[in-house]
Amino acid sequence: KRTLVVDQTRMVKNMPPSATLYSLGVVRINIDGVHADITPTGYVWLGNSNFGTVSFEWREGTTGPYTNETPPRTVTSDGSFSDTFELTRGLLYYIRVKGICNGQTIYSNPMGFIIN
């Protein structure tokens, strides 16, 4: 088993009126055979909102819809969040953070990578 940690500069997306969603911070990848468990981390700032939901979406390849999503989780305060899911090695993936607050849906900038 190998473990990789990828650190990416956080990107900011504003959500009207004042909530902010930060994209992937640290991605932890545990590789075992042809699959890899990946654990991305995001950060949400709710501003003057009382709660929202966050999840991660991913797809294979550079185009097309994001066809996979972790179960949305409710957040009631500012802070980081993460989830773990399995991907296949050797494929190109794009992952992004999805946030819903005050009826508005926003997405972080996607991060693309290949797990070798």
matplotlib code that plots the C-alpha trace (Angstrom):
import matplotlib.pyplot as plt

x = [0.0, 1.3, 0.0, 0.3, -0.6, -1.3, -1.5, -3.3, -3.8, -7.3, -9.5, -12.4, -15.9, -18.4, -22.0, -24.6, -25.2, -22.1, -21.2, -17.8, -16.7, -13.1, -12.1, -9.9, -7.2, -5.4, -6.1, -5.0, -4.7, -4.2, -3.2, -3.8, -3.8, -5.9, -8.0, -7.3, -9.2, -9.2, -10.0, -10.4, -10.8, -12.8, -13.6, -16.9, -17.5, -21.2, -21.1, -24.5, -26.2, -27.2, -26.6, -25.9, -24.9, -21.6, -20.5, -17.8, -18.5, -16.1, -15.9, -13.6, -12.0, -11.8, -15.4, -18.8, -21.1, -20.0, -21.7, -20.6, -21.3, -20.7, -23.8, -24.5, -23.8, -25.3, -23.0, -24.1, -20.8, -17.6, -15.0, -13.4, -15.0, -13.9, -15.1, -13.5, -14.4, -12.8, -11.3, -9.6, -5.9, -4.6, -7.6, -7.9, -10.3, -11.7, -13.0, -14.8, -16.7, -20.4, -22.2, -25.8, -26.8, -29.8, -31.1, -28.0, -25.7, -22.1, -19.0, -15.4, -12.8, -12.1, -8.8, -7.7, -5.3, -4.3, -3.6, -0.6]
y = [0.0, 3.5, 6.8, 10.1, 13.5, 16.3, 19.9, 22.4, 26.1, 26.8, 28.5, 30.8, 30.9, 33.4, 32.4, 35.2, 36.7, 35.9, 32.2, 31.1, 27.7, 26.7, 23.9, 20.9, 21.6, 18.3, 15.1, 11.8, 8.8, 5.2, 2.9, -0.8, -2.9, -1.4, 0.8, 3.8, 5.3, 9.0, 11.5, 15.1, 18.0, 21.2, 24.2, 26.1, 29.6, 30.1, 33.9, 35.0, 31.7, 29.2, 26.0, 24.5, 21.2, 20.2, 17.2, 16.1, 15.4, 13.6, 12.4, 10.5, 12.6, 16.3, 16.8, 15.7, 15.7, 15.0, 11.6, 10.7, 12.5, 11.7, 11.9, 15.6, 16.5, 19.3, 21.9, 24.4, 26.2, 27.2, 24.5, 21.8, 18.6, 15.5, 12.2, 9.0, 7.1, 4.7, 5.4, 3.2, 3.7, 4.9, 7.0, 10.8, 12.2, 15.7, 16.4, 19.5, 20.6, 21.3, 23.6, 24.5, 27.4, 29.7, 27.9, 28.6, 25.9, 26.7, 24.6, 25.0, 25.0, 21.3, 19.6, 17.0, 14.2, 10.6, 8.0, 5.9]
z = [0.0, -0.9, 0.4, -1.6, -0.3, -2.8, -1.7, -3.9, -3.5, -2.4, -4.9, -3.8, -5.3, -3.9, -3.3, -3.0, -0.6, 1.5, 1.8, 0.4, -0.8, -0.9, -3.3, -2.6, -0.1, 0.6, -1.2, 0.4, -1.8, -0.5, -3.4, -3.3, -6.5, -9.3, -7.1, -4.9, -2.0, -2.3, 0.5, -0.7, 1.7, 1.2, 3.4, 3.6, 5.1, 5.6, 6.1, 7.6, 6.6, 9.3, 7.3, 3.9, 2.3, 0.8, -1.3, -3.8, -7.5, -9.9, -13.5, -15.7, -18.5, -19.3, -20.6, -19.8, -16.8, -13.2, -12.9, -9.4, -6.1, -2.4, -0.2, 0.6, 4.3, 6.2, 7.6, 10.3, 10.9, 9.0, 8.7, 6.7, 5.5, 3.7, 2.3, 1.0, -2.2, -4.5, -8.0, -10.6, -11.2, -14.5, -15.4, -15.6, -13.0, -12.2, -8.7, -7.5, -4.4, -4.6, -2.1, -1.7, 0.6, 0.6, -2.5, -4.5, -5.9, -6.5, -7.5, -6.8, -9.6, -10.5, -9.8, -12.4, -11.8, -12.7, -10.1, -11.2]

ax = plt.figure().add_subplot(projection="3d")
ax.plot(x, y, z, "-o")
ax.set_aspect("equal")
plt.show()
